Amino acid sequence: MAADEVDEIRGVTRGSAPVPLSVLDLVTVGAGSTASDALRTSVALARLTESRGFHRYWVAEHHSMPGVASSSPAVILAHLAAHTDRIRLGSGGVMLPNHAPLVIAEQFGTLEAMAPGRVDLGLGRAPGTDGATAAALRRSDTLNEGADDFPQQLAELTRFLDDDFPDGHPYRRIHAIPGPVQGTTPGGVQSPHRPPVWLLGSSGFSARLAGLLGLPFAFAHHFSAQNTIPALDLYRETFRPSAVLAEPYALIGVSALATDDEREARRQTRAMALNMLRLRTGRPGLFPDPKEAEEYGFGPMEEEFIASWSANVVHGTADEVRTGLDALHQRTGADELMITSHAHRGELRLRSYELIADAYGLPTA
């Protein structure tokens, strides 16, 4: 994260929010709708949240999940760039072991050329899918191979982004285009700007690596809440100032859903938990309708999972969600809250962000 973005964050209009608020989008596909419907919702959501003063909009990489249409973040981000003007756009994240570093450098160099100065490159080391799908993506049966090589892949990607492989390196004459090799404009501005790199994680590995490298860190509180405080503590303890960041900067992803009616928030959250239960048990499908969740015959262990999962979703009326988000910020000291709202229907997701913006007094559309 460059110094100019730190200054930009300080200048974000937060209303009464304690830190900048951002968006994480999985492009949710509900039962009875299509991927095209979900992508249209994403465009509407990006435009809405930009107009309401949210700071950044990230898209997650997932594969072989019928209820998640975000298998190709770079393609979706290019589409969103064409429909927005100011909000930062990024990956939350690209699962680097699934890709060749040069390809990612080229994709995000292209995005940066499309939306100068507002592209983030968030990187994770998990596959974003099951083992068989990961093997198909990586053309390898060794799932841990990519994760174990993550620091080396990250270093290679950074070299491509900076165009600074040393003399004698086999990649010295390879350039990621668009990129720094194209030089500067007559006004001395490098084109394109180098997208800032973030590390994403749900455990201590990426927290420590981000700290040692002096990079901003994004933690997946929304599906690993028990590890949030230890990971953030580890990141801050190991942080070393770098050329891109003088002090630690950590955001956390949090699942939150605000509705006009508290009962509807509970219904949608139970459907969300059913969706996650199916995913965790190898039965992924389209995001279920709340009625389906109400009629589902949960066993005792499933009910325990539903209760545990729902406890980490901040849900309710706008005021209740604001109270929950404020408490989470106090507890974690996060520098930014990245909200992901899941619901069966796109209009409910849009309404959730509207209500949260209203609760914090963010600018009106």
Buried (B, 14 or more C-beta within 10 A) or exposed (E): BBEEBBEBBEEBEBBEBBBBBBBBBBBBBBBEBEBEBBBEBBBBBBBBBBBBBBBBBBBBBBBBBEBBBBBBBBEBBBBBBEEBEEBBBBBBBBBBBBBEBBBBBBBBBBBBBBBEBBBBBBBBBBBBBBEEBBBBBBEEEEBEEBBEBBEEBBEBBBBBBEBEBEEEEEEEEBBBBBBBEBEEEEEEEEBBBBBBBBBBBBBBBBBBBBBBBBBBBBBBBBBBBEBBBEBBBBBBEBBEEEEBBEEBBBBBBBBBBBBEEEEBBBBBBBBBBBBBBBBEEEEBBBBBBBEBBEEBEBEEEBEEBBEEBBEBBBBBBBEBBBBBBBEBBEEBBBBBBBBBBBBBBBEBBBBBBBBBBBBBEBEEE
